[in-house]
Amino acid sequence: MGPMSERFELRVDENILNRVDVWREKQKDAPSRAEAMRRLVEVGLLRSGSEGVRFSDGEKLLAFMMGDIYRHLKIKSGEIDPDFISGVITGGHYWAAKRELSGVFTDYEDDPRAVHLVYKVLDMWNFIESAYNELSKKDKEKVEKEAKPFGSHVEFRGFDGNNETSHLAITRFLIDQMGLWYEFKGRELNSHTPMVGRYSRMLTVFDPMRSKLVGTSLDADQLIRLLKVAD
């Protein structure tokens, strides 16, 4: 820790100040308000950083109880070792848990905007494919002719596995893990070309149509409009 040479002004409301006072009164050395704030900042930074994970007292108890159950029932887990978890907690080696169980203690979280877009795209393509499959041969030929090149293969292609990995992962999770839009299940869904921009243009056309699609389907002309803006 370097010398404390920087000063800054901090204004807090009375409620926070009272909570700080309660906290510092519980400390053995009864630190000043300034020292209490400094310590609390360090605790907050440590817990929000990537150095390791933290367990509350209740979570520690549950972890030990689950470990006892694992050992009693002789459960073999491919990733979770109850003895390792016990060692992490009793030894304070929280950094080790995050390093060894990176798949469990991941900091990644899907962008809500990406989730929202994927939902809308899947909903749109559900209507598009359903409507196209109901068209007559003559209307399908019309769509193919007037909505080139996408009118000849009217099928949801997914997202680009190289440049749109988050969107692709969300799509696969919704379909394969949550059982939604099952009509797309079993497809590769890797478009091998960026699609977010195309789908976004299609949604600007589809959104005004969506509220009117109650008990009815898209017609050939609407499909043509949607597919043409994807180019």
Stockholm file with secondary structure:
# STOCKHOLM 1.0

chainA/1-231         MGPMSERFELRVDENILNRVDVWREKQKDAPSRAEAMRRLVEVGLLRSGSEGVRFSDGEKLLAFMMGDIYRHLKIKSGEIDPDFISGVITGGHYWAAKRELSGVFTDYEDDPRAVHLVYKVLDMWNFIESAYNELSKKDKEKVEKEAKPFGSHVEFRGFDGNNETSHLAITRFLIDQMGLWYEFKGRELNSHTPMVGRYSRMLTVFDPMRSKLVGTSLDADQLIRLLKVAD
#=GR chainA/1-231 SS CCCCCCCCCCCCCHHHHHHHHHHHHTSTTCCCHHHHHHHHHHHHHHHHSSSCCCCCHHHHHHHHHHHHHHHHHTCCCSSCCHHHHHHHHHHTCHHHHHHHTTTTSCCCCCCHHHHHHHHHHHHHHHHHHHHHHHSCHHHHHHHHHHTTTGGGSCSCCCBCTTTCHHHHHHHHIIIIISCCSGGGTTSCCBCSSCCHHHHHHHHHHHHHHHTTCSSCCCCHHHHHHHHHTTC
#=GC SS_cons         CCCCCCCCCCCCCHHHHHHHHHHHHTSTTCCCHHHHHHHHHHHHHHHHSSSCCCCCHHHHHHHHHHHHHHHHHTCCCSSCCHHHHHHHHHHTCHHHHHHHTTTTSCCCCCCHHHHHHHHHHHHHHHHHHHHHHHSCHHHHHHHHHHTTTGGGSCSCCCBCTTTCHHHHHHHHIIIIISCCSGGGTTSCCBCSSCCHHHHHHHHHHHHHHHTTCSSCCCCHHHHHHHHHTTC
//
